[in-house]
Amino acid sequence: MIPLNSNFESKPVGLDVEKIRKDFPILDTQVSGRQLVYLDNAATTHKPVAVIERMKKYYESENSNIHRGVHFLSQLATKEYESAREKIRGFINAGSTREVIITRGATDSINLVAQSFGRKFIGAGDEIIISEMEHHANIVPWQMLCESTGAVLRYIPINDNGELILEKFDVLLNSRTKLVSVTRCSNALGTINPVEYIIEKSHQQGTPVLIDGSQSIQHGTIDVQKLDADFFVFSGHKLYGPTGTGVLYGKEKYLREMPPYQGGGDMILNVSMEKTTYNDLPYKFEAGTPNIAGVIGLGAAIDYINSIGMDLISAHEKELTRYALTGLSSIWQVILIGEPKNRAPVFSFILEGIHPHDIGTILDFEGIAIRAGHHCAQPVMERYCIPATARASFAVYNTFEEIDKLVLGIRRVLEVFS
Ligand code: C6P
């Protein structure tokens, strides 16, 4: 795909975007008589036919509850569900499926760690370090834990470019720190954080680290063993998979020691009226009937990504990122919120004197979907003294032409308000 902006030198990455776009029927949607330009991928990505069809197949010919029945359908559904878990394991390179807990999403995964690990290992006077750029899902569960235990929450500050100030992290980390929980990539700034450094430093004093991979899992290969994260969380719906699915990877040495988060069916070995013994990993943390169709759909999303190749996806998105930076910088009124050296295909911006909701609404008239608001990252807004930003975020199916439309759309917003 050739970029329209002639000042931009594109590096061909060998990804057939037009072919990929055909896998996503929703991209044909017309909005206000125009072809949809979907740039709200950090909120959720669209689903390829392979995922939609896989879930349909489950409901048409495999539907049954799992881990419970001796009958044919139940065994089939169990096999497909567990095969999806194995695909997830392979995708993140976890050492064992015992370390792959299936949840409802990243939020659910972080709450699980806060309530299970937190209540067992964190007490009054202990400290938890997060950062100023976390999504609320990686703030509120820790605040709740601190309220109930008397632990203290510390924040790594960010500089004007939207990068973590690591020297401050070095100072915050001390013998009272019982957990560090940071995002690999900010949903509000696009910053990719040097989590390898944070993990190494924390481990030097035996402190475990949770990495929120919600905004990074879809953009590059992840190897949790190499990264050496103690916990790694993400949601399926940002990875071309269904909503209501998510993953908590945890090192077995921690998961074994952690008590169950919720009680109910499937997480037990035996229940009497006096006492319950819990199931093995990973089932100990999976109470109740899960989103079976969704998890099988997530397995199909992983197959789909693997069939394209994560390296190609990353290379294409890097080109889109460079192109968007050129395009957005060509409009002097665009103020980027966050100008990190290392960024994901996520751009937050404001236009002086125009509320981001107005930007979003006018772009919507042009068929362009972006997100406007605080992006569930209010401390970031507070840091920059703004109420909200407009945010454009890209995925594998986006094109240079769509970025041109965004740039033209922003010029249109400026015209309307001039
Ligand atoms: N961010 C966004 O538009 P859930 O809602 O559980 O799938 O994901 C929560 C979450 C956690 N961490 C980060 C870094 C995130 O970006 C998100 C979700 C969406 O930015 C919805 S608010």
Residues whose N, C-alpha, C, O or C-beta is under 5 A from the ligand:
A	BS01	C6P	A42 A43 G105 A106 T107 D108 H135 A137 T183 C185 N187 D212 S214 Q215 S235 H375 C376
